[in-house]
Amino acid sequence: MCAQTPEIRLARPEDLATVVAIYNATIPGRMATAQLVPVTVEERRPWFAAHTPDRRPMWVAEGPDGVVAWVGLTDFHERAAYAATAQISIYVDERARGQGLGGRLLDHAIANAPAAGVTSLIGLVFADNAPSLGLFEGRGFERWGHMPKVADTDGDPRDLVYVGRHV
Ligand SMILES: CC(C)(COP(=O)(O)OP(=O)(O)OC[C@H]1O[C@@H](n2cnc3c(N)ncnc32)[C@H](O)[C@@H]1OP(=O)(O)O)[C@@H](O)C(=O)NCCC(=O)NCCS
């Protein structure tokens, strides 16, 4: 492995600010998230803390200049019968995209999800988010749901796709 290749590891508390920054950078593009205004580190603390390694891990990719990407599992639904199903979110810093990092992180999450008691992964992706759909579908995810015009980004109706796979 090249010395410059980002290393994938579990997220640590000190990663929160960078995780939020990578997420916030995608908001203006209206492609990755239905969040419309930037989130703050403070408001994201409970969400970050809910990423426990035993059940809902978050991993980050760290290169020579620090953390450049993250992938996290969260509850898909609060009801007990969905305990083994997790929503997966994956964000790569724009400068680090197109180099295989998103794929590595997704492979890592797929490989390690069973150890966290997760047997199904579901990604929520805008239907016109080609990079994300390409990433998931290239790794065996299928379109399990299509919800037309359920989001509105600045007056622009957006379709939501649920991509899922069992692991
Ligand atoms: C989607 C995202 C995570 C991909 O990360 P990445 O590091 O650029 O992806 P990779 O270089 O590992 O590419 C993996 C696959 O993604 C797809 N992909 C990546 N960029 C793409 C693009 N611009 N157009 C179409 N497909 C693309 C391809 O299928 C690619 O497969 P390949 O390896 O056979 O070429 C990244 O674009 C991103 O962070 N986007 C913003 C956040 C987001 O939309 N997250 C998804 C919602 S949870």
The ligand as a Tripos MOL2 file, in Angstrom:
@<TRIPOS>MOLECULE
LIG
   48    50     1     0     0
SMALL
NO_CHARGES

@<TRIPOS>ATOM
      1 C1        -20.4010    9.5840   -4.0030 C.3       1 LIG1
      2 C2        -18.9820    9.7660   -3.4660 C.3       1 LIG1
      3 C3        -18.9330    9.2650   -2.0230 C.3       1 LIG1
      4 C4        -18.0330    8.9050   -4.3430 C.3       1 LIG1
      5 O1        -16.7300    8.9760   -3.7400 O.3       1 LIG1
      6 P1        -15.4030    8.8210   -4.6360 P.3       1 LIG1
      7 O2        -14.2600    8.6600   -3.7110 O.co2     1 LIG1
      8 O3        -15.3260    9.9370   -5.6280 O.co2     1 LIG1
      9 O4        -15.7340    7.4620   -5.3910 O.3       1 LIG1
     10 P2        -14.6780    6.4670   -6.0640 P.3       1 LIG1
     11 O5        -13.5640    7.2210   -6.7120 O.co2     1 LIG1
     12 O6        -14.3070    5.4220   -5.0800 O.co2     1 LIG1
     13 O7        -15.5740    5.8120   -7.1930 O.3       1 LIG1
     14 C5        -16.4120    4.6760   -6.8970 C.3       1 LIG1
     15 C6        -17.5290    4.5820   -7.8910 C.3       1 LIG1
     16 O8        -18.4070    5.7010   -7.7550 O.3       1 LIG1
     17 C7        -18.9440    6.0630   -9.0120 C.3       1 LIG1
     18 N1        -18.5900    7.4510   -9.3030 N.ar      1 LIG1
     19 C8        -17.6960    8.2150   -8.6390 C.ar      1 LIG1
     20 N2        -17.6810    9.4490   -9.1520 N.ar      1 LIG1
     21 C9        -18.5700    9.4540  -10.1730 C.ar      1 LIG1
     22 C10       -19.0350   10.4450  -11.0710 C.ar      1 LIG1
     23 N3        -18.5660   11.7080  -11.0260 N.pl3     1 LIG1
     24 N4        -20.0020   10.1090  -11.9520 N.ar      1 LIG1
     25 C11       -20.5030    8.8640  -11.9980 C.ar      1 LIG1
     26 N5        -20.1040    7.8810  -11.1710 N.ar      1 LIG1
     27 C12       -19.1460    8.1700  -10.2730 C.ar      1 LIG1
     28 C13       -18.3640    5.1360  -10.0250 C.3       1 LIG1
     29 O9        -19.3030    4.0880  -10.2100 O.3       1 LIG1
     30 C14       -17.1010    4.6150   -9.3530 C.3       1 LIG1
     31 O10       -16.8370    3.3490   -9.8050 O.3       1 LIG1
     32 P3        -15.4210    3.0050  -10.4640 P.3       1 LIG1
     33 O11       -14.5120    2.8320   -9.2880 O.co2     1 LIG1
     34 O12       -15.6910    1.7420  -11.1860 O.co2     1 LIG1
     35 O13       -15.0390    4.1630  -11.3290 O.co2     1 LIG1
     36 C15       -18.5200   11.2380   -3.5640 C.3       1 LIG1
     37 O14       -18.8070   11.7230   -4.8570 O.3       1 LIG1
     38 C16       -19.1690   12.1490   -2.5420 C.2       1 LIG1
     39 O15       -18.7000   12.2820   -1.4270 O.2       1 LIG1
     40 N6        -20.2840   12.7940   -2.9250 N.am      1 LIG1
     41 C17       -20.9750   13.7110   -2.0320 C.3       1 LIG1
     42 C18       -21.6690   12.9650   -0.9080 C.3       1 LIG1
     43 C19       -22.7460   12.0200   -1.4310 C.2       1 LIG1
     44 O16       -23.4170   12.2660   -2.4090 O.2       1 LIG1
     45 N7        -22.9230   10.9210   -0.6920 N.am      1 LIG1
     46 C20       -23.9390    9.9520   -1.0410 C.3       1 LIG1
     47 C21       -25.1500   10.1370   -0.1890 C.3       1 LIG1
     48 S1        -24.9990    9.2470    1.3250 S.3       1 LIG1
@<TRIPOS>BOND
     1     1     2 1
     2     2     3 1
     3     2     4 1
     4     2    36 1
     5     4     5 1
     6     5     6 1
     7     6     7 2
     8     6     8 1
     9     6     9 1
    10     9    10 1
    11    10    11 2
    12    10    12 1
    13    10    13 1
    14    13    14 1
    15    14    15 1
    16    15    16 1
    17    15    30 1
    18    16    17 1
    19    17    18 1
    20    17    28 1
    21    18    19 ar
    22    18    27 ar
    23    19    20 ar
    24    20    21 ar
    25    21    22 ar
    26    21    27 ar
    27    22    23 1
    28    22    24 ar
    29    24    25 ar
    30    25    26 ar
    31    26    27 ar
    32    28    29 1
    33    28    30 1
    34    30    31 1
    35    31    32 1
    36    32    33 2
    37    32    34 1
    38    32    35 1
    39    36    37 1
    40    36    38 1
    41    38    39 2
    42    38    40 1
    43    40    41 1
    44    41    42 1
    45    42    43 1
    46    43    44 2
    47    43    45 1
    48    45    46 1
    49    46    47 1
    50    47    48 1
@<TRIPOS>SUBSTRUCTURE
     1 LIG1         1 GROUP 0 **** ****
